[in-house]
Amino acid sequence: MVEDIDSAVHALYKAQARIDLVGPSSVVSEAVNVWGAARDLRSFLQAVLRGDVAPDVYAQALETAVDAVEKARDDFGRAARDVISTPMNLFRE
């Protein structure tokens, strides 16, 4: 599972870098948040594997980390939809 998350974090990093080059700032910041939340989930799972997470807090901490990824993903989706639905002439300076 950690390997899958690690691959996903790497893919998100590459996607976020591309968005950083072309996206409006509202989408860029949300992309960074998705990448960060995924990194935090990976770090949490690595801590679990090292035995650094007490069994009595594991379930709640995992749920919190997954919820953060889902919230960041949803926020990014909203920001991206806003950009897609905005007429292009509003982005010209």
C-alpha positions, 0 to 999 in steps of 0.5 A: 500500500505504501508503494502505491501511495508513493507512486501516487505522490510522485505522479501528483508531484509531476502533475502539480508541477505542470499545473504550476506552469499553466494554471491560474493561482487558484488551481495551483494552490489547490493542486499543491494542497492535494500533493501535500495531503497525499504526502502526509498520508504517505508519511503516516503510513510509513510511521505505521510501518515503523511502529510509531503509531499507537494501535489505539489512535491508528483508525482515527488518524488514518481516517483523518489523513484520508479525509484530508486527501479527499477534501483537498481533491474535492477543493481542487475539483471545484477550483478546476471546474471554476476555471473551466466554466469561466470564459477565456477572455476573463483570463487575458490581461 
